[in-house]
Amino acid sequence: MNKEITKESVIIKCASIHKKCWKIYDDYGGYDYNDQMLYQLAGLNETIEMTFHDDYHIETCLKEAEITYKWFKHIKKIRVLQETEPKSLYG
């Protein structure tokens, strides 16, 4: 069954991804990646707004949202490792 891809469905999906990215930022933001995380969130928000207001290519919006979310999940992994770094004995 092929589900029709509509502008509205893409915006809803992208907004959901944006919310997940914000959750990761809220939980793991700061330190080395704080500014870059904010830039990514702002860029994704702009893409969603362009899609909503200006009929920006809906496929591009979804692709960029998925790539951004993948990046956020990667940063989350890094931050978890940083927060659980074992104590070093020397140096």
Distance bins in CASP14 RR format, pairs under 12 A and 6 or more apart:
PFRMAT RR
TARGET T0000
AUTHOR 0000-0000-0000
RMODE 2
METHOD distances of the structure
MODEL  1
3 9 1 0 0 1 0 0 0 0 0 0 0
3 10 0 0 0 0 0 1 0 0 0 0 0
3 13 0 0 0 0 0 1 0 0 0 0 0
4 10 0 0 0 0 0 1 0 0 0 0 0
4 58 0 0 0 0 0 1 0 0 0 0 0
5 11 0 0 0 0 0 1 0 0 0 0 0
5 12 0 0 0 0 0 1 0 0 0 0 0
5 13 0 0 0 0 1 0 0 0 0 0 0
5 14 0 0 0 0 0 1 0 0 0 0 0
5 57 0 0 0 0 0 1 0 0 0 0 0
5 58 1 0 0 1 0 0 0 0 0 0 0
5 59 1 0 0 1 0 0 0 0 0 0 0
5 61 0 0 0 0 0 1 0 0 0 0 0
5 62 0 0 0 0 1 0 0 0 0 0 0
6 12 0 0 0 0 1 0 0 0 0 0 0
6 13 0 0 0 0 0 1 0 0 0 0 0
6 51 0 0 0 0 0 1 0 0 0 0 0
6 55 0 0 0 0 0 1 0 0 0 0 0
6 58 1 0 0 1 0 0 0 0 0 0 0
6 62 0 0 0 0 0 1 0 0 0 0 0
7 13 0 0 0 0 0 1 0 0 0 0 0
7 14 0 0 0 0 0 1 0 0 0 0 0
7 48 0 0 0 0 0 1 0 0 0 0 0
7 50 0 0 0 0 0 1 0 0 0 0 0
7 51 1 0 0 1 0 0 0 0 0 0 0
7 52 1 0 0 1 0 0 0 0 0 0 0
7 53 0 0 0 0 0 1 0 0 0 0 0
7 54 0 0 0 0 0 1 0 0 0 0 0
7 55 1 0 0 1 0 0 0 0 0 0 0
7 56 0 0 0 0 1 0 0 0 0 0 0
7 57 0 0 0 0 0 1 0 0 0 0 0
7 58 1 0 1 0 0 0 0 0 0 0 0
7 59 0 0 0 0 0 1 0 0 0 0 0
7 61 0 0 0 0 1 0 0 0 0 0 0
7 62 0 0 0 0 0 1 0 0 0 0 0
8 14 0 0 0 0 0 1 0 0 0 0 0
8 15 0 0 0 0 0 1 0 0 0 0 0
8 51 0 0 0 0 0 1 0 0 0 0 0
8 52 0 0 0 0 1 0 0 0 0 0 0
8 58 0 0 0 0 1 0 0 0 0 0 0
8 61 0 0 0 0 0 1 0 0 0 0 0
9 15 0 0 0 0 0 1 0 0 0 0 0
9 16 0 0 0 0 0 1 0 0 0 0 0
9 51 0 0 0 0 0 1 0 0 0 0 0
9 58 0 0 0 0 1 0 0 0 0 0 0
9 61 0 0 0 0 0 1 0 0 0 0 0
9 62 0 0 0 0 1 0 0 0 0 0 0
10 16 0 0 0 0 0 1 0 0 0 0 0
10 17 0 0 0 0 0 1 0 0 0 0 0
10 47 0 0 0 0 0 1 0 0 0 0 0
10 48 0 0 0 0 1 0 0 0 0 0 0
10 50 0 0 0 0 0 1 0 0 0 0 0
10 51 1 0 0 1 0 0 0 0 0 0 0
10 52 0 0 0 0 1 0 0 0 0 0 0
10 55 0 0 0 0 0 1 0 0 0 0 0
10 56 0 0 0 0 1 0 0 0 0 0 0
10 57 0 0 0 0 1 0 0 0 0 0 0
10 58 1 0 1 0 0 0 0 0 0 0 0
10 59 1 0 0 1 0 0 0 0 0 0 0
10 60 0 0 0 0 1 0 0 0 0 0 0
10 61 1 0 1 0 0 0 0 0 0 0 0
10 62 1 0 1 0 0 0 0 0 0 0 0
10 63 0 0 0 0 0 1 0 0 0 0 0
10 64 0 0 0 0 0 1 0 0 0 0 0
10 65 0 0 0 0 1 0 0 0 0 0 0
10 66 0 0 0 0 0 1 0 0 0 0 0
11 17 0 0 0 0 0 1 0 0 0 0 0
11 18 0 0 0 0 0 1 0 0 0 0 0
11 44 0 0 0 0 0 1 0 0 0 0 0
11 45 0 0 0 0 0 1 0 0 0 0 0
11 47 0 0 0 0 0 1 0 0 0 0 0
11 48 1 0 0 1 0 0 0 0 0 0 0
11 49 0 0 0 0 1 0 0 0 0 0 0
11 50 0 0 0 0 0 1 0 0 0 0 0
11 51 1 0 1 0 0 0 0 0 0 0 0
11 52 1 0 1 0 0 0 0 0 0 0 0
11 53 0 0 0 0 0 1 0 0 0 0 0
11 55 0 0 0 0 0 1 0 0 0 0 0
11 56 0 0 0 0 0 1 0 0 0 0 0
11 58 0 0 0 0 1 0 0 0 0 0 0
11 61 1 0 0 1 0 0 0 0 0 0 0
11 62 0 0 0 0 1 0 0 0 0 0 0
11 65 0 0 0 0 1 0 0 0 0 0 0
12 18 0 0 0 0 0 1 0 0 0 0 0
12 19 0 0 0 0 0 1 0 0 0 0 0
12 48 0 0 0 0 0 1 0 0 0 0 0
12 51 0 0 0 0 0 1 0 0 0 0 0
12 52 0 0 0 0 0 1 0 0 0 0 0
12 58 0 0 0 0 0 1 0 0 0 0 0
12 61 0 0 0 0 0 1 0 0 0 0 0
12 62 0 0 0 0 0 1 0 0 0 0 0
12 65 0 0 0 0 0 1 0 0 0 0 0
13 19 0 0 0 0 0 1 0 0 0 0 0
13 20 0 0 0 0 0 1 0 0 0 0 0
13 48 0 0 0 0 1 0 0 0 0 0 0
13 51 0 0 0 0 0 1 0 0 0 0 0
13 58 0 0 0 0 1 0 0 0 0 0 0
13 59 0 0 0 0 0 1 0 0 0 0 0
13 61 0 0 0 0 1 0 0 0 0 0 0
13 62 1 0 0 1 0 0 0 0 0 0 0
13 63 0 0 0 0 0 1 0 0 0 0 0
13 64 0 0 0 0 0 1 0 0 0 0 0
13 65 1 0 0 1 0 0 0 0 0 0 0
13 66 0 0 0 0 1 0 0 0 0 0 0
13 69 0 0 0 0 0 1 0 0 0 0 0
14 20 0 0 0 0 0 1 0 0 0 0 0
14 21 0 0 0 0 0 1 0 0 0 0 0
14 43 0 0 0 0 0 1 0 0 0 0 0
14 44 1 0 0 1 0 0 0 0 0 0 0
14 45 0 0 0 0 1 0 0 0 0 0 0
14 46 0 0 0 0 0 1 0 0 0 0 0
14 47 1 0 0 1 0 0 0 0 0 0 0
14 48 1 0 1 0 0 0 0 0 0 0 0
14 49 0 0 0 0 0 1 0 0 0 0 0
14 50 0 0 0 0 0 1 0 0 0 0 0
14 51 1 0 0 1 0 0 0 0 0 0 0
14 52 0 0 0 0 1 0 0 0 0 0 0
14 56 0 0 0 0 0 1 0 0 0 0 0
14 58 0 0 0 0 1 0 0 0 0 0 0
14 59 0 0 0 0 0 1 0 0 0 0 0
14 60 0 0 0 0 0 1 0 0 0 0 0
14 61 1 0 1 0 0 0 0 0 0 0 0
14 62 1 0 0 1 0 0 0 0 0 0 0
14 63 0 0 0 0 1 0 0 0 0 0 0
14 64 0 0 0 0 1 0 0 0 0 0 0
14 65 1 0 1 0 0 0 0 0 0 0 0
14 66 0 0 0 0 1 0 0 0 0 0 0
14 67 0 0 0 0 0 1 0 0 0 0 0
14 68 0 0 0 0 1 0 0 0 0 0 0
14 69 0 0 0 0 1 0 0 0 0 0 0
15 21 0 0 0 0 0 1 0 0 0 0 0
15 22 0 0 0 0 0 1 0 0 0 0 0
15 44 0 0 0 0 1 0 0 0 0 0 0
15 45 0 0 0 0 1 0 0 0 0 0 0
15 47 0 0 0 0 0 1 0 0 0 0 0
15 48 1 0 0 1 0 0 0 0 0 0 0
15 49 0 0 0 0 0 1 0 0 0 0 0
15 51 0 0 0 0 0 1 0 0 0 0 0
15 52 0 0 0 0 1 0 0 0 0 0 0
15 61 0 0 0 0 0 1 0 0 0 0 0
15 62 0 0 0 0 0 1 0 0 0 0 0
15 65 0 0 0 0 1 0 0 0 0 0 0
15 69 0 0 0 0 0 1 0 0 0 0 0
16 22 0 0 0 0 0 1 0 0 0 0 0
16 23 0 0 0 0 0 1 0 0 0 0 0
16 44 0 0 0 0 0 1 0 0 0 0 0
16 48 0 0 0 0 0 1 0 0 0 0 0
16 62 0 0 0 0 0 1 0 0 0 0 0
16 65 0 0 0 0 1 0 0 0 0 0 0
16 66 0 0 0 0 0 1 0 0 0 0 0
16 69 0 0 0 0 1 0 0 0 0 0 0
17 23 0 0 0 0 0 1 0 0 0 0 0
17 24 0 0 0 0 0 1 0 0 0 0 0
17 40 0 0 0 0 0 1 0 0 0 0 0
17 41 0 0 0 0 0 1 0 0 0 0 0
17 44 1 0 0 1 0 0 0 0 0 0 0
17 45 0 0 0 0 0 1 0 0 0 0 0
17 47 0 0 0 0 0 1 0 0 0 0 0
17 48 0 0 0 0 1 0 0 0 0 0 0
17 61 0 0 0 0 1 0 0 0 0 0 0
17 62 0 0 0 0 1 0 0 0 0 0 0
17 63 0 0 0 0 0 1 0 0 0 0 0
17 64 0 0 0 0 1 0 0 0 0 0 0
17 65 1 0 1 0 0 0 0 0 0 0 0
17 66 1 0 0 1 0 0 0 0 0 0 0
17 67 0 0 0 0 1 0 0 0 0 0 0
17 68 1 0 0 1 0 0 0 0 0 0 0
17 69 1 0 1 0 0 0 0 0 0 0 0
17 70 0 0 0 0 1 0 0 0 0 0 0
17 71 0 0 0 0 0 1 0 0 0 0 0
17 72 0 0 0 0 1 0 0 0 0 0 0
17 73 0 0 0 0 0 1 0 0 0 0 0
18 24 0 0 0 0 0 1 0 0 0 0 0
18 25 0 0 0 0 0 1 0 0 0 0 0
18 40 0 0 0 0 0 1 0 0 0 0 0
18 41 1 0 0 1 0 0 0 0 0 0 0
18 42 0 0 0 0 0 1 0 0 0 0 0
18 43 0 0 0 0 1 0 0 0 0 0 0
18 44 1 0 1 0 0 0 0 0 0 0 0
18 45 1 0 0 1 0 0 0 0 0 0 0
18 46 0 0 0 0 0 1 0 0 0 0 0
18 47 0 0 0 0 1 0 0 0 0 0 0
18 48 1 0 0 1 0 0 0 0 0 0 0
18 49 0 0 0 0 0 1 0 0 0 0 0
18 51 0 0 0 0 0 1 0 0 0 0 0
18 61 0 0 0 0 0 1 0 0 0 0 0
18 62 0 0 0 0 0 1 0 0 0 0 0
18 64 0 0 0 0 0 1 0 0 0 0 0
18 65 1 0 0 1 0 0 0 0 0 0 0
18 66 0 0 0 0 0 1 0 0 0 0 0
18 68 0 0 0 0 1 0 0 0 0 0 0
18 69 0 0 0 0 1 0 0 0 0 0 0
18 72 0 0 0 0 0 1 0 0 0 0 0
19 25 0 0 0 0 0 1 0 0 0 0 0
19 26 0 0 0 0 0 1 0 0 0 0 0
19 41 0 0 0 0 0 1 0 0 0 0 0
19 44 0 0 0 0 0 1 0 0 0 0 0
19 45 0 0 0 0 0 1 0 0 0 0 0
19 48 0 0 0 0 0 1 0 0 0 0 0
19 65 0 0 0 0 0 1 0 0 0 0 0
19 69 0 0 0 0 0 1 0 0 0 0 0
19 72 0 0 0 0 0 1 0 0 0 0 0
20 26 0 0 0 0 0 1 0 0 0 0 0
20 27 0 0 0 0 0 1 0 0 0 0 0
20 41 0 0 0 0 0 1 0 0 0 0 0
20 44 0 0 0 0 0 1 0 0 0 0 0
20 65 0 0 0 0 1 0 0 0 0 0 0
20 66 0 0 0 0 0 1 0 0 0 0 0
20 68 0 0 0 0 1 0 0 0 0 0 0
20 69 1 0 0 1 0 0 0 0 0 0 0
20 70 0 0 0 0 0 1 0 0 0 0 0
20 71 0 0 0 0 0 1 0 0 0 0 0
20 72 1 0 0 1 0 0 0 0 0 0 0
20 73 0 0 0 0 1 0 0 0 0 0 0
20 76 0 0 0 0 0 1 0 0 0 0 0
21 27 0 0 0 0 0 1 0 0 0 0 0
21 28 0 0 0 0 0 1 0 0 0 0 0
21 29 0 0 0 0 0 1 0 0 0 0 0
21 37 0 0 0 0 1 0 0 0 0 0 0
21 38 0 0 0 0 0 1 0 0 0 0 0
21 39 0 0 0 0 0 1 0 0 0 0 0
21 40 1 0 0 1 0 0 0 0 0 0 0
21 41 1 0 1 0 0 0 0 0 0 0 0
21 42 0 0 0 0 0 1 0 0 0 0 0
21 43 0 0 0 0 0 1 0 0 0 0 0
21 44 1 0 0 1 0 0 0 0 0 0 0
21 45 0 0 0 0 1 0 0 0 0 0 0
21 48 0 0 0 0 0 1 0 0 0 0 0
21 64 0 0 0 0 0 1 0 0 0 0 0
21 65 0 0 0 0 1 0 0 0 0 0 0
21 66 0 0 0 0 0 1 0 0 0 0 0
21 67 0 0 0 0 0 1 0 0 0 0 0
21 68 1 0 0 1 0 0 0 0 0 0 0
21 69 1 0 1 0 0 0 0 0 0 0 0
21 70 0 0 0 0 0 1 0 0 0 0 0
21 71 0 0 0 0 1 0 0 0 0 0 0
21 72 1 0 1 0 0 0 0 0 0 0 0
21 73 0 0 0 0 1 0 0 0 0 0 0
21 74 0 0 0 0 0 1 0 0 0 0 0
21 75 0 0 0 0 1 0 0 0 0 0 0
21 76 0 0 0 0 1 0 0 0 0 0 0
22 28 0 0 0 0 0 1 0 0 0 0 0
22 29 0 0 0 0 0 1 0 0 0 0 0
22 37 0 0 0 0 1 0 0 0 0 0 0
22 38 0 0 0 0 0 1 0 0 0 0 0
22 40 0 0 0 0 0 1 0 0 0 0 0
22 41 1 0 0 1 0 0 0 0 0 0 0
22 42 0 0 0 0 0 1 0 0 0 0 0
22 44 0 0 0 0 1 0 0 0 0 0 0
22 45 0 0 0 0 1 0 0 0 0 0 0
22 68 0 0 0 0 0 1 0 0 0 0 0
22 69 0 0 0 0 0 1 0 0 0 0 0
22 72 0 0 0 0 1 0 0 0 0 0 0
23 29 0 0 0 0 0 1 0 0 0 0 0
23 37 0 0 0 0 0 1 0 0 0 0 0
23 41 0 0 0 0 0 1 0 0 0 0 0
23 69 0 0 0 0 0 1 0 0 0 0 0
23 72 0 0 0 0 1 0 0 0 0 0 0
23 73 0 0 0 0 0 1 0 0 0 0 0
23 76 0 0 0 0 1 0 0 0 0 0 0
24 30 0 0 0 0 0 1 0 0 0 0 0
24 33 0 0 0 0 0 1 0 0 0 0 0
24 37 1 0 0 1 0 0 0 0 0 0 0
24 40 0 0 0 0 0 1 0 0 0 0 0
24 41 0 0 0 0 1 0 0 0 0 0 0
24 68 0 0 0 0 0 1 0 0 0 0 0
24 69 0 0 0 0 1 0 0 0 0 0 0
24 70 0 0 0 0 0 1 0 0 0 0 0
24 71 0 0 0 0 1 0 0 0 0 0 0
24 72 1 0 1 0 0 0 0 0 0 0 0
24 73 1 0 0 1 0 0 0 0 0 0 0
24 74 0 0 0 0 1 0 0 0 0 0 0
24 75 1 0 0 1 0 0 0 0 0 0 0
24 76 1 0 1 0 0 0 0 0 0 0 0
24 77 0 0 0 0 0 1 0 0 0 0 0
24 78 0 0 0 0 0 1 0 0 0 0 0
24 79 0 0 0 0 1 0 0 0 0 0 0
24 80 0 0 0 0 0 1 0 0 0 0 0
25 31 0 0 0 0 0 1 0 0 0 0 0
25 33 0 0 0 0 1 0 0 0 0 0 0
25 34 0 0 0 0 1 0 0 0 0 0 0
25 35 0 0 0 0 0 1 0 0 0 0 0
25 36 0 0 0 0 0 1 0 0 0 0 0
25 37 1 0 1 0 0 0 0 0 0 0 0
25 38 1 0 0 1 0 0 0 0 0 0 0
25 39 0 0 0 0 0 1 0 0 0 0 0
25 40 0 0 0 0 1 0 0 0 0 0 0
25 41 1 0 0 1 0 0 0 0 0 0 0
25 42 0 0 0 0 0 1 0 0 0 0 0
25 44 0 0 0 0 0 1 0 0 0 0 0
25 68 0 0 0 0 0 1 0 0 0 0 0
25 69 0 0 0 0 0 1 0 0 0 0 0
25 71 0 0 0 0 0 1 0 0 0 0 0
25 72 1 0 0 1 0 0 0 0 0 0 0
25 73 0 0 0 0 0 1 0 0 0 0 0
25 75 0 0 0 0 1 0 0 0 0 0 0
25 76 0 0 0 0 1 0 0 0 0 0 0
25 79 0 0 0 0 0 1 0 0 0 0 0
26 34 0 0 0 0 0 1 0 0 0 0 0
26 37 0 0 0 0 0 1 0 0 0 0 0
26 38 0 0 0 0 0 1 0 0 0 0 0
26 41 0 0 0 0 0 1 0 0 0 0 0
26 72 0 0 0 0 0 1 0 0 0 0 0
26 76 0 0 0 0 0 1 0 0 0 0 0
26 79 0 0 0 0 0 1 0 0 0 0 0
27 37 0 0 0 0 0 1 0 0 0 0 0
27 72 0 0 0 0 0 1 0 0 0 0 0
27 73 0 0 0 0 0 1 0 0 0 0 0
27 75 0 0 0 0 0 1 0 0 0 0 0
27 76 1 0 0 1 0 0 0 0 0 0 0
27 79 0 0 0 0 1 0 0 0 0 0 0
27 80 0 0 0 0 1 0 0 0 0 0 0
27 83 0 0 0 0 0 1 0 0 0 0 0
28 34 0 0 0 0 1 0 0 0 0 0 0
28 37 0 0 0 0 1 0 0 0 0 0 0
28 72 0 0 0 0 1 0 0 0 0 0 0
28 73 0 0 0 0 0 1 0 0 0 0 0
28 74 0 0 0 0 0 1 0 0 0 0 0
28 75 1 0 0 1 0 0 0 0 0 0 0
28 76 1 0 1 0 0 0 0 0 0 0 0
28 77 0 0 0 0 1 0 0 0 0 0 0
28 78 0 0 0 0 1 0 0 0 0 0 0
28 79 1 0 1 0 0 0 0 0 0 0 0
28 80 1 0 0 1 0 0 0 0 0 0 0
28 81 0 0 0 0 0 1 0 0 0 0 0
28 82 0 0 0 0 1 0 0 0 0 0 0
28 83 0 0 0 0 1 0 0 0 0 0 0
29 35 0 0 0 0 1 0 0 0 0 0 0
29 36 0 0 0 0 1 0 0 0 0 0 0
29 37 1 0 1 0 0 0 0 0 0 0 0
29 38 0 0 0 0 1 0 0 0 0 0 0
29 40 0 0 0 0 0 1 0 0 0 0 0
29 41 0 0 0 0 0 1 0 0 0 0 0
29 72 0 0 0 0 1 0 0 0 0 0 0
29 75 0 0 0 0 1 0 0 0 0 0 0
29 76 0 0 0 0 1 0 0 0 0 0 0
29 78 0 0 0 0 0 1 0 0 0 0 0
29 79 1 0 0 1 0 0 0 0 0 0 0
29 80 0 0 0 0 0 1 0 0 0 0 0
29 82 0 0 0 0 0 1 0 0 0 0 0
29 83 0 0 0 0 0 1 0 0 0 0 0
30 36 0 0 0 0 1 0 0 0 0 0 0
30 37 1 0 0 1 0 0 0 0 0 0 0
30 38 0 0 0 0 1 0 0 0 0 0 0
30 75 0 0 0 0 1 0 0 0 0 0 0
30 78 0 0 0 0 0 1 0 0 0 0 0
30 79 0 0 0 0 1 0 0 0 0 0 0
30 82 0 0 0 0 0 1 0 0 0 0 0
30 83 0 0 0 0 0 1 0 0 0 0 0
31 37 0 0 0 0 1 0 0 0 0 0 0
31 75 0 0 0 0 0 1 0 0 0 0 0
31 78 0 0 0 0 1 0 0 0 0 0 0
31 79 1 0 0 1 0 0 0 0 0 0 0
31 81 0 0 0 0 0 1 0 0 0 0 0
31 82 1 0 0 1 0 0 0 0 0 0 0
31 83 0 0 0 0 1 0 0 0 0 0 0
32 75 0 0 0 0 1 0 0 0 0 0 0
32 78 0 0 0 0 1 0 0 0 0 0 0
32 79 0 0 0 0 1 0 0 0 0 0 0
32 82 0 0 0 0 1 0 0 0 0 0 0
33 39 0 0 0 0 0 1 0 0 0 0 0
33 40 0 0 0 0 1 0 0 0 0 0 0
33 41 0 0 0 0 0 1 0 0 0 0 0
33 71 0 0 0 0 1 0 0 0 0 0 0
33 72 0 0 0 0 1 0 0 0 0 0 0
33 74 0 0 0 0 1 0 0 0 0 0 0
33 75 1 0 1 0 0 0 0 0 0 0 0
33 76 0 0 0 0 1 0 0 0 0 0 0
33 77 0 0 0 0 0 1 0 0 0 0 0
33 78 1 0 0 1 0 0 0 0 0 0 0
33 79 1 0 0 1 0 0 0 0 0 0 0
33 82 0 0 0 0 1 0 0 0 0 0 0
34 40 0 0 0 0 0 1 0 0 0 0 0
34 41 0 0 0 0 0 1 0 0 0 0 0
34 75 0 0 0 0 0 1 0 0 0 0 0
34 79 0 0 0 0 0 1 0 0 0 0 0
35 41 0 0 0 0 0 1 0 0 0 0 0
35 42 0 0 0 0 0 1 0 0 0 0 0
35 75 0 0 0 0 0 1 0 0 0 0 0
36 42 0 0 0 0 0 1 0 0 0 0 0
36 43 0 0 0 0 0 1 0 0 0 0 0
36 68 0 0 0 0 0 1 0 0 0 0 0
36 71 0 0 0 0 1 0 0 0 0 0 0
36 72 0 0 0 0 0 1 0 0 0 0 0
36 74 0 0 0 0 0 1 0 0 0 0 0
36 75 0 0 0 0 1 0 0 0 0 0 0
36 78 0 0 0 0 0 1 0 0 0 0 0
37 43 0 0 0 0 0 1 0 0 0 0 0
37 44 0 0 0 0 0 1 0 0 0 0 0
37 68 0 0 0 0 0 1 0 0 0 0 0
37 71 0 0 0 0 1 0 0 0 0 0 0
37 72 1 0 0 1 0 0 0 0 0 0 0
37 74 0 0 0 0 0 1 0 0 0 0 0
37 75 1 0 0 1 0 0 0 0 0 0 0
37 76 0 0 0 0 0 1 0 0 0 0 0
37 78 0 0 0 0 0 1 0 0 0 0 0
37 79 0 0 0 0 1 0 0 0 0 0 0
38 44 0 0 0 0 0 1 0 0 0 0 0
38 45 0 0 0 0 0 1 0 0 0 0 0
38 72 0 0 0 0 0 1 0 0 0 0 0
38 75 0 0 0 0 0 1 0 0 0 0 0
39 45 0 0 0 0 0 1 0 0 0 0 0
39 46 0 0 0 0 0 1 0 0 0 0 0
39 68 0 0 0 0 0 1 0 0 0 0 0
39 71 0 0 0 0 0 1 0 0 0 0 0
39 72 0 0 0 0 0 1 0 0 0 0 0
40 46 0 0 0 0 0 1 0 0 0 0 0
40 47 0 0 0 0 0 1 0 0 0 0 0
40 64 0 0 0 0 1 0 0 0 0 0 0
40 65 0 0 0 0 0 1 0 0 0 0 0
40 67 0 0 0 0 1 0 0 0 0 0 0
40 68 1 0 1 0 0 0 0 0 0 0 0
40 69 0 0 0 0 1 0 0 0 0 0 0
40 70 0 0 0 0 0 1 0 0 0 0 0
40 71 1 0 0 1 0 0 0 0 0 0 0
40 72 1 0 0 1 0 0 0 0 0 0 0
40 73 0 0 0 0 0 1 0 0 0 0 0
40 74 0 0 0 0 0 1 0 0 0 0 0
40 75 0 0 0 0 1 0 0 0 0 0 0
41 47 0 0 0 0 0 1 0 0 0 0 0
41 48 0 0 0 0 0 1 0 0 0 0 0
41 65 0 0 0 0 0 1 0 0 0 0 0
41 68 0 0 0 0 1 0 0 0 0 0 0
41 69 0 0 0 0 0 1 0 0 0 0 0
41 71 0 0 0 0 0 1 0 0 0 0 0
41 72 0 0 0 0 1 0 0 0 0 0 0
41 75 0 0 0 0 0 1 0 0 0 0 0
42 48 0 0 0 0 0 1 0 0 0 0 0
42 49 0 0 0 0 0 1 0 0 0 0 0
42 68 0 0 0 0 0 1 0 0 0 0 0
43 49 0 0 0 0 1 0 0 0 0 0 0
43 50 0 0 0 0 1 0 0 0 0 0 0
43 61 0 0 0 0 0 1 0 0 0 0 0
43 64 0 0 0 0 1 0 0 0 0 0 0
43 65 0 0 0 0 0 1 0 0 0 0 0
43 67 0 0 0 0 0 1 0 0 0 0 0
43 68 1 0 0 1 0 0 0 0 0 0 0
43 71 0 0 0 0 0 1 0 0 0 0 0
44 50 0 0 0 0 0 1 0 0 0 0 0
44 51 0 0 0 0 0 1 0 0 0 0 0
44 60 0 0 0 0 0 1 0 0 0 0 0
44 61 0 0 0 0 1 0 0 0 0 0 0
44 62 0 0 0 0 0 1 0 0 0 0 0
44 63 0 0 0 0 0 1 0 0 0 0 0
44 64 1 0 0 1 0 0 0 0 0 0 0
44 65 1 0 0 1 0 0 0 0 0 0 0
44 66 0 0 0 0 0 1 0 0 0 0 0
44 67 0 0 0 0 1 0 0 0 0 0 0
44 68 1 0 1 0 0 0 0 0 0 0 0
44 69 0 0 0 0 1 0 0 0 0 0 0
44 70 0 0 0 0 0 1 0 0 0 0 0
44 71 0 0 0 0 1 0 0 0 0 0 0
44 72 0 0 0 0 1 0 0 0 0 0 0
45 51 0 0 0 0 0 1 0 0 0 0 0
45 52 0 0 0 0 0 1 0 0 0 0 0
45 61 0 0 0 0 0 1 0 0 0 0 0
45 64 0 0 0 0 0 1 0 0 0 0 0
45 65 0 0 0 0 0 1 0 0 0 0 0
45 68 0 0 0 0 0 1 0 0 0 0 0
46 52 0 0 0 0 0 1 0 0 0 0 0
46 53 0 0 0 0 0 1 0 0 0 0 0
46 54 0 0 0 0 0 1 0 0 0 0 0
46 56 0 0 0 0 1 0 0 0 0 0 0
46 61 0 0 0 0 0 1 0 0 0 0 0
46 64 0 0 0 0 1 0 0 0 0 0 0
46 65 0 0 0 0 0 1 0 0 0 0 0
46 68 0 0 0 0 0 1 0 0 0 0 0
47 53 0 0 0 0 0 1 0 0 0 0 0
47 54 0 0 0 0 0 1 0 0 0 0 0
47 56 1 0 0 1 0 0 0 0 0 0 0
47 57 0 0 0 0 1 0 0 0 0 0 0
47 58 0 0 0 0 0 1 0 0 0 0 0
47 59 0 0 0 0 0 1 0 0 0 0 0
47 60 1 0 0 1 0 0 0 0 0 0 0
47 61 1 0 1 0 0 0 0 0 0 0 0
47 62 0 0 0 0 1 0 0 0 0 0 0
47 63 0 0 0 0 1 0 0 0 0 0 0
47 64 1 0 1 0 0 0 0 0 0 0 0
47 65 1 0 0 1 0 0 0 0 0 0 0
47 66 0 0 0 0 0 1 0 0 0 0 0
47 67 0 0 0 0 0 1 0 0 0 0 0
47 68 0 0 0 0 1 0 0 0 0 0 0
48 54 0 0 0 0 0 1 0 0 0 0 0
48 56 0 0 0 0 1 0 0 0 0 0 0
48 58 0 0 0 0 0 1 0 0 0 0 0
48 60 0 0 0 0 0 1 0 0 0 0 0
48 61 1 0 0 1 0 0 0 0 0 0 0
48 62 0 0 0 0 0 1 0 0 0 0 0
48 64 0 0 0 0 1 0 0 0 0 0 0
48 65 1 0 0 1 0 0 0 0 0 0 0
48 68 0 0 0 0 0 1 0 0 0 0 0
49 55 0 0 0 0 0 1 0 0 0 0 0
49 56 0 0 0 0 1 0 0 0 0 0 0
49 61 0 0 0 0 1 0 0 0 0 0 0
50 56 1 1 0 0 0 0 0 0 0 0 0
50 57 0 0 0 0 1 0 0 0 0 0 0
50 58 0 0 0 0 0 1 0 0 0 0 0
50 60 0 0 0 0 1 0 0 0 0 0 0
50 61 1 0 0 1 0 0 0 0 0 0 0
50 64 0 0 0 0 0 1 0 0 0 0 0
51 57 1 0 0 1 0 0 0 0 0 0 0
51 58 1 0 0 1 0 0 0 0 0 0 0
51 59 0 0 0 0 1 0 0 0 0 0 0
51 60 0 0 0 0 1 0 0 0 0 0 0
51 61 1 0 1 0 0 0 0 0 0 0 0
51 62 0 0 0 0 1 0 0 0 0 0 0
51 63 0 0 0 0 0 1 0 0 0 0 0
51 64 0 0 0 0 1 0 0 0 0 0 0
51 65 0 0 0 0 1 0 0 0 0 0 0
52 58 0 0 0 0 0 1 0 0 0 0 0
52 61 0 0 0 0 1 0 0 0 0 0 0
53 61 0 0 0 0 0 1 0 0 0 0 0
54 60 0 0 0 0 0 1 0 0 0 0 0
54 61 0 0 0 0 0 1 0 0 0 0 0
55 61 0 0 0 0 0 1 0 0 0 0 0
56 62 0 0 0 0 0 1 0 0 0 0 0
56 63 0 0 0 0 0 1 0 0 0 0 0
56 64 0 0 0 0 1 0 0 0 0 0 0
56 65 0 0 0 0 0 1 0 0 0 0 0
57 63 0 0 0 0 1 0 0 0 0 0 0
57 64 0 0 0 0 1 0 0 0 0 0 0
58 64 0 0 0 0 0 1 0 0 0 0 0
58 65 0 0 0 0 0 1 0 0 0 0 0
59 65 0 0 0 0 0 1 0 0 0 0 0
59 66 0 0 0 0 0 1 0 0 0 0 0
60 66 0 0 0 0 0 1 0 0 0 0 0
60 67 0 0 0 0 0 1 0 0 0 0 0
61 67 0 0 0 0 0 1 0 0 0 0 0
61 68 0 0 0 0 0 1 0 0 0 0 0
62 68 0 0 0 0 0 1 0 0 0 0 0
62 69 0 0 0 0 0 1 0 0 0 0 0
63 69 0 0 0 0 0 1 0 0 0 0 0
63 70 0 0 0 0 0 1 0 0 0 0 0
64 70 0 0 0 0 0 1 0 0 0 0 0
64 71 0 0 0 0 0 1 0 0 0 0 0
65 71 0 0 0 0 0 1 0 0 0 0 0
65 72 0 0 0 0 0 1 0 0 0 0 0
66 72 0 0 0 0 0 1 0 0 0 0 0
66 73 0 0 0 0 0 1 0 0 0 0 0
67 73 0 0 0 0 0 1 0 0 0 0 0
67 74 0 0 0 0 0 1 0 0 0 0 0
68 74 0 0 0 0 0 1 0 0 0 0 0
68 75 0 0 0 0 0 1 0 0 0 0 0
69 75 0 0 0 0 0 1 0 0 0 0 0
69 76 0 0 0 0 0 1 0 0 0 0 0
70 76 0 0 0 0 0 1 0 0 0 0 0
70 77 0 0 0 0 0 1 0 0 0 0 0
71 77 0 0 0 0 0 1 0 0 0 0 0
71 78 0 0 0 0 0 1 0 0 0 0 0
72 78 0 0 0 0 0 1 0 0 0 0 0
72 79 0 0 0 0 0 1 0 0 0 0 0
73 79 0 0 0 0 0 1 0 0 0 0 0
73 80 0 0 0 0 0 1 0 0 0 0 0
74 80 0 0 0 0 0 1 0 0 0 0 0
74 81 0 0 0 0 0 1 0 0 0 0 0
75 81 0 0 0 0 0 1 0 0 0 0 0
75 82 0 0 0 0 0 1 0 0 0 0 0
76 82 0 0 0 0 0 1 0 0 0 0 0
76 83 0 0 0 0 0 1 0 0 0 0 0
77 83 0 0 0 0 0 1 0 0 0 0 0
77 84 0 0 0 0 0 1 0 0 0 0 0
78 84 0 0 0 0 0 1 0 0 0 0 0
78 85 0 0 0 0 0 1 0 0 0 0 0
79 85 0 0 0 0 0 1 0 0 0 0 0
END
